[in-house]
Amino acid sequence: MFVHIFAYRLKCLMRDWETILWTMVFPLVLGTFFYMAFSNLYTNEIFNPINIAVINDEQYAKNKSFREALEEVSTGDERLFNLSETTIDEANELLNENLIDGYIVVEMPIKLVVNNSGINQSIVKSFIDNYIHASSAVETILSIEPEQIQKIIDDIGNRETYVSEKKSTGGEPNTILLYFYTLIAMTCFYGGFFGMREINDIQADISSVAARVNAAPVHKIKAFLFSAAASVLIQLVEVLVLISYLVFMLKLDFGSKTGFVLLTAFIGTITGFSFGAFISAVVKKSEGIKVAVIVGVTMICCFFAGMMQHEIKYIISRKAPVLSYVNPLNLLTDSFYSLYYYDTFSRYFKNIILLTVFIAVFCSGTYLMIRRRKYASI
């Protein structure tokens, strides 16, 4: 009986091209747009040396310490500046043509000339201020204790760092991945369309198919479970197709815990299907109203999970952490990111446990709504 119902239900669902379009093709297209929009964000954040000039006059030639400091940060692969030594007229011409971000005039005090403000100009100003403060401190100390000159030179040349960086054994922090993880979570919850259809097809007052199912000599709950297995299989395959596309075509990193990623996809599919079934059982309106509720709730949950703006997810976790735990889409997104970033499973298993609670609530509510539903005539 199971094989018969499962096979025929599978064929029936595969012919529903509209549902297949929204549950598989649409997430693939949206994932491609995400990649096109976000792929170059990190490459744009790579630091490039700042183009500046210094007026090569008598004052600059006399100030040996500043000249050496400026040359030191303007050489090597990790240099801070691309430095040009020019005259005042050439510097103004380069500045007006936006070929440099500013130029330095070695006066008392040292002056920076710019024609606009920005990050690059702030960095140059910060360098000059740090040099002036250090020079002033050295001059003050030498005026009081001139015999300390060698110690000062040694201290300047041997600066110690008291903060050490401990690198995580997981993946590199990457907030862009959150957009793709929420996309997978959304796809899992689009399985709610299949859940809605399964409930509709066992309610005799909604469709002729459901009327025949209720008249058949098969227990209604059994028929629902056998058909649901086919729906879950199709939705799981669609989610795995999306993940495969993101990993192998778009080259996104999901970490090395492949087995747990697949487990999360399966649990997410079950959650999405049970969510759609629950909505269909509770909302006693037309199919269009049920679709609107499923889409509306899903997109609201996507918003709070950070799909439209990833900062929203962190604002919610700080200001209203309870909303993070009652949002199954956020739990699913966080599960994927936990597998990528963290080297422990404590946060992951907490999310999975909460998702199973949602599954239990949705399934229990659906069962209570449909198990005793009777019809006067079919």
C-alpha positions as CSV (number, residue, x, y, z in Angstrom):
1,M,0.0,0.0,0.0
2,F,2.8,2.4,0.9
3,V,4.7,1.9,-2.3
4,H,1.5,2.2,-4.4
5,I,0.4,5.5,-2.8
6,F,4.0,6.9,-2.6
7,A,4.8,6.2,-6.3
8,Y,1.5,7.6,-7.7
9,R,1.8,10.7,-5.4
10,L,5.3,11.3,-6.6
11,K,4.2,11.2,-10.2
12,C,1.3,13.6,-9.4
13,L,3.5,16.1,-7.6
14,M,6.2,16.1,-10.3
15,R,3.6,17.3,-12.8
16,D,2.8,20.3,-10.7
17,W,5.2,22.6,-12.6
18,E,4.0,25.8,-10.8
19,T,5.0,24.5,-7.4
20,I,8.3,23.1,-8.8
21,L,9.0,26.5,-10.2
22,W,8.6,28.4,-6.9
23,T,10.2,25.8,-4.7
24,M,13.3,25.0,-6.8
25,V,13.8,27.3,-9.8
26,F,13.1,30.6,-8.0
27,P,15.7,29.9,-5.2
28,L,18.3,29.0,-7.8
29,V,17.7,32.3,-9.7
30,L,17.6,34.3,-6.4
31,G,20.9,32.6,-5.3
32,T,22.5,33.6,-8.7
33,F,21.4,37.2,-8.1
34,F,22.8,37.1,-4.6
35,Y,26.1,35.9,-5.9
36,M,26.2,38.7,-8.6
37,A,25.4,41.3,-6.0
38,F,27.7,40.2,-3.1
39,S,30.6,38.4,-4.8
40,N,32.9,41.4,-5.0
41,L,32.1,43.0,-1.7
42,Y,35.1,41.6,0.1
43,T,37.5,42.2,-2.8
44,N,36.5,45.9,-2.7
45,E,37.4,46.0,1.0
46,I,41.0,45.0,0.3
47,F,43.3,47.8,1.4
48,N,45.2,49.6,-1.4
49,P,48.1,51.9,-0.6
50,I,47.1,55.6,-0.4
51,N,48.5,57.9,-3.1
52,I,50.0,61.0,-1.5
53,A,52.7,63.5,-2.2
54,V,55.2,65.4,-0.1
55,I,56.7,68.8,-0.9
56,N,60.4,68.2,-1.5
57,D,61.8,71.5,-0.2
58,E,64.4,72.6,2.2
59,Q,62.3,71.9,5.3
60,Y,61.6,68.4,4.2
61,A,65.3,67.8,3.5
62,K,66.2,69.0,7.0
63,N,63.6,66.9,8.9
64,K,65.5,63.6,8.6
65,S,63.4,61.7,11.2
66,F,60.1,62.5,9.5
67,R,61.5,61.8,6.0
68,E,62.8,58.3,7.2
69,A,59.4,57.6,8.9
70,L,57.5,58.5,5.7
71,E,59.8,56.4,3.5
72,E,59.5,53.4,5.8
73,V,55.7,53.3,5.5
74,S,55.9,53.9,1.8
75,T,58.1,50.8,0.8
76,G,57.4,47.1,0.6
77,D,54.4,45.0,-0.3
78,E,52.4,46.0,2.8
79,R,53.2,49.7,2.4
80,L,50.7,52.3,3.7
81,F,51.4,55.0,1.1
82,N,52.4,55.4,-2.6
83,L,54.7,58.4,-2.0
84,S,55.7,61.1,-4.6
85,E,58.2,63.9,-3.9
86,T,57.0,66.9,-5.8
87,T,56.9,70.7,-5.9
88,I,54.0,72.7,-4.6
89,D,52.6,73.4,-8.1
90,E,52.9,69.7,-9.2
91,A,51.2,68.6,-5.9
92,N,48.3,71.0,-6.4
93,E,47.9,69.8,-10.0
94,L,47.8,66.1,-8.9
95,L,45.3,66.9,-6.1
96,N,43.0,68.7,-8.5
97,E,43.1,65.8,-10.9
98,N,42.3,63.4,-8.0
99,L,45.6,61.5,-8.7
100,I,46.5,61.8,-5.0
101,D,44.4,62.0,-1.8
102,G,46.4,64.8,-0.3
103,Y,49.9,66.2,0.0
104,I,52.1,67.0,3.0
105,V,53.9,70.2,3.7
106,V,56.7,69.9,6.2
107,E,56.3,73.1,8.3
108,M,55.9,73.8,12.0
109,P,53.6,72.0,12.5
110,I,53.5,69.5,9.6
111,K,50.5,70.3,7.4
112,L,48.2,68.1,5.3
113,V,46.5,69.6,2.3
114,V,43.3,67.8,0.9
115,N,40.4,68.8,-1.3
116,N,37.8,66.5,0.3
117,S,37.4,64.2,3.3
118,G,37.3,60.4,3.5
119,I,38.9,57.3,4.9
120,N,42.2,57.8,3.1
121,Q,42.6,61.4,4.2
122,S,41.8,60.3,7.8
123,I,44.5,57.7,7.7
124,V,47.1,60.1,6.4
125,K,46.1,62.7,9.1
126,S,46.3,59.9,11.8
127,F,49.9,59.0,10.6
128,I,51.0,62.6,10.9
129,D,49.4,63.1,14.3
130,N,51.0,60.0,15.7
131,Y,54.4,61.1,14.4
132,I,54.0,64.6,16.0
133,H,52.9,63.1,19.3
134,A,55.8,60.6,19.4
135,S,58.3,63.3,18.4
136,S,57.0,65.6,21.1
137,A,57.2,62.9,23.7
138,V,60.8,62.1,22.8
139,E,61.8,65.8,22.9
140,T,60.2,66.2,26.3
141,I,62.0,63.2,27.7
142,L,65.4,64.2,26.3
143,S,65.1,67.7,27.7
144,I,64.7,66.3,31.2
145,E,67.0,63.2,30.9
146,P,69.3,63.5,27.9
147,E,71.2,60.4,29.1
148,Q,68.1,58.2,28.2
149,I,68.5,58.7,24.5
150,Q,69.8,55.2,23.9
151,K,67.0,53.6,25.9
152,I,64.4,55.7,24.0
153,I,65.9,54.5,20.7
154,D,65.7,50.9,21.8
155,D,62.1,51.3,23.1
156,I,61.0,52.8,19.8
157,G,62.7,50.0,17.8
158,N,61.3,47.2,20.0
159,R,57.6,47.8,20.6
160,E,55.8,45.0,22.3
161,T,52.3,43.8,21.6
162,Y,50.3,42.6,24.6
163,V,47.3,41.4,22.7
164,S,47.5,38.1,20.9
165,E,45.2,36.9,18.1
166,K,43.7,33.5,18.5
167,K,42.4,32.2,15.2
168,S,39.2,30.1,15.2
169,T,39.6,26.6,13.9
170,G,36.3,27.1,12.0
171,G,35.7,29.2,8.9
172,E,36.7,32.8,8.4
173,P,34.0,35.3,9.5
174,N,31.8,36.0,6.5
175,T,28.5,37.8,6.9
176,I,27.8,37.5,3.2
177,L,27.2,33.7,3.7
178,L,24.2,34.6,6.0
179,Y,22.3,35.7,2.9
180,F,22.8,32.4,1.2
181,Y,22.0,30.5,4.4
182,T,18.7,32.3,4.8
183,L,18.0,31.5,1.1
184,I,18.4,27.8,1.9
185,A,16.1,28.2,5.0
186,M,13.6,30.0,2.8
187,T,13.7,27.2,0.3
188,C,13.1,24.6,3.1
189,F,10.1,26.6,4.2
190,Y,8.8,26.8,0.6
191,G,8.2,23.1,1.2
192,G,5.2,24.4,3.1
193,F,3.4,24.6,-0.3
194,F,3.7,20.8,-0.5
195,G,2.4,20.5,3.1
196,M,-0.5,22.7,2.3
197,R,-1.4,20.6,-0.8
198,E,-1.3,17.4,1.2
199,I,-3.7,18.8,3.7
200,N,-6.0,20.2,1.0
201,D,-6.0,16.8,-0.7
202,I,-7.4,15.0,2.3
203,Q,-10.1,17.6,3.1
204,A,-13.2,16.5,1.2
205,D,-14.9,19.9,1.2
206,I,-12.0,21.5,-0.7
207,S,-11.3,19.3,-3.7
208,S,-12.7,16.3,-5.6
209,V,-9.4,14.5,-5.1
210,A,-9.8,14.8,-1.3
211,A,-13.4,13.5,-1.6
212,R,-12.2,10.3,-3.3
213,V,-9.4,9.9,-0.7
214,N,-11.9,10.1,2.1
215,A,-14.2,7.6,0.3
216,A,-11.3,5.1,-0.2
217,P,-10.9,2.2,2.2
218,V,-7.6,3.6,3.5
219,H,-7.2,5.4,6.9
220,K,-7.0,9.1,6.2
221,I,-3.9,9.6,8.4
222,K,-2.1,6.7,6.7
223,A,-2.9,8.1,3.3
224,F,-1.6,11.5,4.4
225,L,1.7,10.1,5.8
226,F,2.3,8.0,2.6
227,S,1.7,11.0,0.4
228,A,3.7,13.3,2.7
229,A,6.7,11.1,2.2
230,A,6.7,11.8,-1.5
231,S,6.3,15.5,-0.9
232,V,9.2,15.6,1.6
233,L,11.4,13.6,-0.8
234,I,10.8,16.1,-3.7
235,Q,11.4,19.1,-1.4
236,L,14.6,17.6,0.0
237,V,16.0,16.9,-3.4
238,E,15.2,20.5,-4.4
239,V,17.1,21.8,-1.3
240,L,20.1,19.5,-2.0
241,V,20.1,20.8,-5.6
242,L,20.3,24.3,-4.3
243,I,23.1,23.5,-1.9
244,S,25.0,21.7,-4.7
245,Y,24.6,24.7,-6.9
246,L,25.9,27.1,-4.3
247,V,28.9,24.9,-3.4
248,F,30.0,23.5,-6.8
249,M,28.9,26.3,-9.2
250,L,29.1,29.4,-7.1
251,K,32.0,28.1,-4.9
252,L,30.5,29.0,-1.6
253,D,32.1,27.5,1.6
254,F,29.8,25.5,3.9
255,G,32.7,24.1,6.0
256,S,33.9,20.5,6.3
257,K,30.9,19.1,8.2
258,T,29.1,17.8,5.2
259,G,27.1,15.1,7.0
260,F,25.7,17.7,9.5
261,V,24.9,20.1,6.6
262,L,22.8,17.3,5.0
263,L,21.2,16.5,8.3
264,T,20.3,20.2,8.7
265,A,18.8,20.3,5.2
266,F,16.6,17.3,6.1
267,I,15.4,18.7,9.4
268,G,14.7,22.1,7.6
269,T,12.7,20.3,5.0
270,I,10.6,18.5,7.6
271,T,10.1,21.8,9.4
272,G,9.0,23.6,6.3
273,F,6.6,20.9,5.3
274,S,5.0,20.6,8.7
275,F,4.7,24.4,8.9
276,G,2.7,24.4,5.6
277,A,0.5,21.5,6.7
278,F,-0.2,23.3,10.0
279,I,-1.1,26.5,8.3
280,S,-3.4,24.7,5.9
281,A,-5.1,22.8,8.7
282,V,-5.6,26.0,10.8
283,V,-6.7,28.4,8.1
284,K,-10.1,27.4,6.9
285,K,-10.1,29.6,3.9
286,S,-9.4,29.3,0.2
287,E,-6.1,28.0,-1.2
288,G,-5.1,31.5,-2.2
289,I,-5.4,32.8,1.4
290,K,-3.4,29.8,2.7
291,V,-0.6,30.6,0.1
292,A,-0.6,34.2,1.2
293,V,-0.2,33.3,4.9
294,I,2.6,30.8,4.1
295,V,4.5,33.3,1.9
296,G,3.8,36.2,4.3
297,V,5.0,34.4,7.5
298,T,8.0,33.0,5.6
299,M,9.2,36.3,4.4
300,I,8.7,38.0,7.7
301,C,10.8,35.3,9.3
302,C,13.4,35.7,6.5
303,F,13.6,39.4,7.3
304,F,14.2,38.9,11.0
305,A,16.8,36.2,10.1
306,G,18.8,38.8,8.1
307,M,17.9,38.0,4.5
308,M,17.3,41.6,3.5
309,Q,19.9,43.1,5.9
310,H,22.2,40.9,7.9
311,E,22.5,43.5,10.7
312,I,18.8,42.8,11.6
313,K,19.8,39.4,12.8
314,Y,22.3,40.8,15.3
315,I,20.1,43.6,16.4
316,I,17.3,41.1,17.2
317,S,19.8,38.8,19.1
318,R,20.9,41.8,21.2
319,K,17.7,43.7,21.8
320,A,15.1,40.9,21.7
321,P,16.8,37.5,21.9
322,V,13.5,35.7,22.5
323,L,12.5,36.5,18.8
324,S,15.6,34.6,17.7
325,Y,14.4,31.4,19.3
326,V,10.8,31.6,18.2
327,N,11.8,32.2,14.5
328,P,12.4,28.7,12.9
329,L,14.0,30.3,9.9
330,N,16.6,32.1,12.1
331,L,17.3,28.8,13.9
332,L,17.9,27.1,10.5
333,T,20.1,29.9,9.2
334,D,22.1,29.9,12.5
335,S,22.5,26.1,12.3
336,F,24.2,26.3,8.9
337,Y,26.4,29.2,10.1
338,S,27.3,27.4,13.3
339,L,28.6,24.4,11.2
340,Y,30.7,26.8,9.1
341,Y,32.1,29.0,11.8
342,Y,32.3,27.3,15.1
343,D,34.5,24.3,16.0
344,T,32.1,23.0,18.6
345,F,28.5,21.7,18.3
346,S,26.8,23.2,21.3
347,R,25.2,26.1,19.5
348,Y,24.3,23.9,16.5
349,F,22.5,21.2,18.6
350,K,20.6,23.9,20.6
351,N,19.2,25.1,17.3
352,I,18.4,21.6,16.1
353,I,16.6,20.8,19.3
354,L,14.5,23.9,19.0
355,L,13.7,23.0,15.4
356,T,12.5,19.6,16.4
357,V,10.3,21.3,19.0
358,F,8.7,23.3,16.2
359,I,8.2,20.1,14.1
360,A,6.5,18.5,17.1
361,V,4.2,21.5,17.6
362,F,3.3,21.8,13.9
363,C,2.7,18.0,13.5
364,S,0.6,17.8,16.7
365,G,-1.5,20.8,15.8
366,T,-2.1,19.4,12.3
367,Y,-3.1,16.0,13.7
368,L,-5.5,17.5,16.2
369,M,-7.1,19.6,13.5
370,I,-7.7,16.9,10.9
371,R,-8.1,13.6,12.8
372,R,-11.7,14.1,13.7
373,R,-12.9,16.2,10.8
374,K,-16.0,14.5,9.4
375,Y,-18.3,15.3,6.5
376,A,-22.1,14.9,6.3
377,S,-21.8,14.0,2.6
378,I,-19.1,13.6,0.0
